[in-house]
Amino acid sequence: MLQQIIGLIIIAFFLARLFWQKQKKQIASAEFMFWFIFWLLAAGAIICLKWIDRLVAGLGFTGSGIDVLIYIGVAVLFYLVFRARLKLEKIERDITKIVREISLNNKK
């Protein structure tokens, strides 16, 4: 129970920071909504941890619900890193193309 309270306090801190960044216009509306929903889902997972434990046990897994949530979280993080890497490579290709065009235009 103490871990759940600590987790919810941490999520409340992140939500407060998120609202502060939105107020200061440091993040876009779409990014705000993504992180707001993410933190609300995380809070919901913490609140419903006993239910998740029963669900996981019912599905035949030997670990607890928190273990499954951690595995899912790690998988999502790897996916997000993969997407960020793809986006970065596209930006690098676009920059190379623009620099090449500028260089060719300056030669003329």
C-alpha positions in Angstrom: 0.0 0.0 0.0 2.8 2.4 0.8 4.4 1.8 -2.6 1.1 2.6 -4.3 0.9 5.9 -2.4 4.4 6.8 -3.3 3.8 5.9 -6.9 0.7 8.1 -7.0 2.5 11.0 -5.4 5.2 10.7 -8.1 2.6 10.6 -10.8 0.9 13.7 -9.3 4.3 15.5 -9.4 4.7 14.6 -13.1 1.1 15.7 -13.9 1.8 19.0 -12.1 5.0 19.5 -14.1 3.0 18.6 -17.3 0.4 21.2 -16.6 3.1 23.8 -15.8 4.9 23.1 -19.1 1.6 23.4 -20.9 0.8 26.7 -19.2 4.3 28.0 -20.2 3.7 26.7 -23.8 6.8 24.5 -23.6 4.9 21.5 -25.1 2.3 21.2 -27.9 -1.3 20.2 -27.2 -0.9 16.8 -28.8 2.2 16.0 -26.7 0.4 17.2 -23.6 -2.6 14.9 -24.3 -0.3 11.9 -25.0 1.6 12.4 -21.6 -1.6 13.2 -19.7 -3.3 10.0 -20.9 -0.1 8.1 -20.2 0.2 9.3 -16.6 -3.6 8.7 -16.0 -3.2 5.1 -17.3 -0.2 4.7 -15.1 -2.2 5.9 -12.1 -5.0 3.6 -13.0 -2.7 0.7 -13.2 -1.3 1.5 -9.7 -4.8 1.8 -8.3 -6.0 -1.4 -9.9 -2.9 -3.5 -9.1 -4.8 -6.2 -7.2 -7.2 -6.6 -10.1 -4.2 -6.8 -12.5 -2.7 -9.5 -10.2 -5.9 -11.6 -10.4 -6.1 -11.1 -14.2 -2.4 -12.2 -14.6 -3.0 -15.2 -12.4 -6.1 -16.1 -14.3 -4.2 -16.0 -17.5 -1.7 -18.5 -16.1 1.3 -16.3 -15.6 3.4 -17.0 -12.4 4.6 -13.4 -11.9 2.7 -10.7 -10.2 0.8 -7.9 -11.9 3.6 -5.4 -11.3 6.0 -7.7 -13.1 3.8 -7.8 -16.2 3.4 -4.0 -16.1 7.2 -3.6 -16.0 7.6 -6.0 -18.9 5.0 -4.1 -20.9 6.7 -0.8 -19.9 10.1 -2.0 -21.1 8.6 -3.2 -24.4 6.9 0.2 -24.9 10.1 2.0 -24.2 12.0 -0.1 -26.7 9.3 0.7 -29.3 9.5 4.4 -28.6 13.3 4.4 -28.9 12.9 2.5 -32.2 10.4 5.1 -33.5 12.7 8.0 -32.4 15.6 6.4 -34.1 13.6 6.1 -37.4 12.5 9.7 -37.1 16.1 10.9 -36.5 17.4 9.0 -39.5 14.7 10.6 -41.7 15.6 14.1 -40.4 19.3 13.4 -41.1 18.4 12.3 -44.7 16.3 15.5 -45.2 19.2 17.7 -43.9 21.7 16.0 -46.2 19.3 16.5 -49.1 18.8 20.2 -48.3 22.5 20.8 -47.8 23.3 19.0 -51.1 20.8 21.2 -52.9 22.1 24.4 -51.3 25.6 23.4 -52.2 24.7 22.7 -55.9 22.8 26.0 -56.1 25.7 28.0 -54.7 28.2 26.5 -57.3 26.1 27.9 -60.1 
